[in-house]
């Protein structure tokens, strides 16, 4: 028991150090936490009883992030950036699908495998992206747009992945007819659950404490959303985003609907990213091979091109257009979840899909946030 308390204390000290270093260097605290966790995991410094709590902590942290992302979908904000948000998010998804699949097929990859990997490439990392923005302290149209894009991006990504998997499994019995049904159910059910949580949440919270939900109210919303989503087998990320969007738009008596969630989020994020780093399988990096390197290069090129196209179509300032795709490079758990779904559907490529996705996700987790922070700071820099 004493080792658990000492380890948790040390983890929060590391979190404080990452925060301080992140303020003074170009390296985001997310990357610092992942690297620290990776070292601790390789050295065996984290007790098994703590690593066993990773699933609980990850779901809690990501549901907190989901509510904050939903809060970014405020009607007043979308009036000015809504067109930009949807054009950027859709262009990034479609360009990623086209570029990654076409590029891999041109390199001789089986079209079924190429299309599935393209679907996985459409996923992002909401936790890392939002934390980098929060760390930067920069609030402008660019950061608000990126947060809103991340909020809708995973929904588009899940639908795109469903279509890709349906296409890839046409030769498997029942594949084309049934592959998309679980994802449609997951998204639709999550939207319904978000409404079930969000509507009473908008009406009832913030009545006790001067227009702001108390910490207990905020935690009640988060844990109820996560628990009900897991029970119903729907996306807790989308459910949290929908609930957050409803509360921020319908609770007119709220001054800052998610102020308390912002307060309590960081301790959970510290534990989440440290344990995520500790559980990374570094050997997977060596298993990605030529296809994995090509996949990474194609995904980077596609995100940058798609972000620029979407920003141009959405009327974003010319000086910002080149940075949207770069800011949206991080990739994390959603991609791994997609790989776990795709592997049994394509048994001939199952091991390759999982190894490649885990290996490339590690790389995108480590350097993606660095590029996100760079992009955010570039948009805030004075231009001559």
SULLIN-V368630 format. One record per backbone hydrogen bond with DSSP energy under -1.0 kcal/mol. NH is the residue of the N-H (numbers start at 1). CO is the residue of the C=O. Records with the same first field share a line. If there is no record, write none. Layout:
NH->CO ; CO
This chain:
5->1
6->2
7->3
8->4
9->5
10->6
11->7
12->8
13->9
14->10
15->11
16->12
17->13
18->14
19->15
20->16
21->17
22->18
23->19
25->21
32->28
33->29
34->30
35->31
36->32
37->33
38->34
39->35
40->36
41->37
42->38
43->39
45->40
50->47
51->47
52->48
53->50
54->51
57->53
58->54
59->55
60->56
61->57
62->58
63->59
64->60
65->61
66->62
67->63
68->64
69->65
70->66
71->67
73->70
78->74
79->75
80->77
81->77
82->78
85->81
86->82
87->83
88->84
89->85
90->86
91->87
92->88
93->89
94->90
95->91
96->92
97->93
98->94
99->95
100->96
101->97
102->98
103->99
104->100
105->101
106->102
107->103
108->105
109->104
114->110
115->111
116->112
117->113
118->114
119->115
120->116
121->117
123->120
129->125
130->126
131->127
132->128
133->129
134->130
135->131
136->132
137->133
144->140
145->141
146->142
147->143
148->144
149->145
150->146
151->147
152->148
153->149
156->152
157->153
158->154
159->155
160->156
161->157
162->158
163->159
164->160
165->161
166->162
167->163
168->164
169->165
170->167
172->169
175->172
178->174
179->175
184->180
185->181
186->182
187->183
188->184
189->185
190->186
191->187
192->188
193->189
194->190
195->191
196->192
197->193
198->194
199->195
201->197
202->198
203->199
204->200
205->201
211->206
212->209
218->214
219->215
220->216
221->217
222->218
223->219
224->220
225->221
226->222
227->223
228->224
229->225
230->226
231->227
232->228
234->229
239->235
240->236
241->237
242->238
243->239
244->240
245->241
246->242
247->243
248->244
249->245
250->246
251->247
252->250
254->251
255->211
259->256
262->258
263->259
264->260
265->261
269->265
270->266
271->267
272->268
273->269
274->270
275->271
276->272
277->273
278->274
279->275
280->277
282->280
284->281
285->282
287->284
292->288
293->289
294->290
295->291
296->292
297->293
298->294
299->295
300->296
301->297
302->298
303->299
304->300
305->301
306->302
307->303
308->304
309->305
310->306
311->307
312->308
313->309
314->310
315->312
316->311
320->317
321->317
323->320
327->323
329->326
336->332
337->333
338->334
339->335
340->336
341->337
342->338
343->339
346->342
349->346
353->349
354->350
355->351
356->352
357->353
358->354
359->355
360->356
361->357
362->358
363->359
364->360
365->361
366->362
367->363
368->364
371->367
372->368
373->369
374->370
375->371
376->372
377->373
378->374
379->375
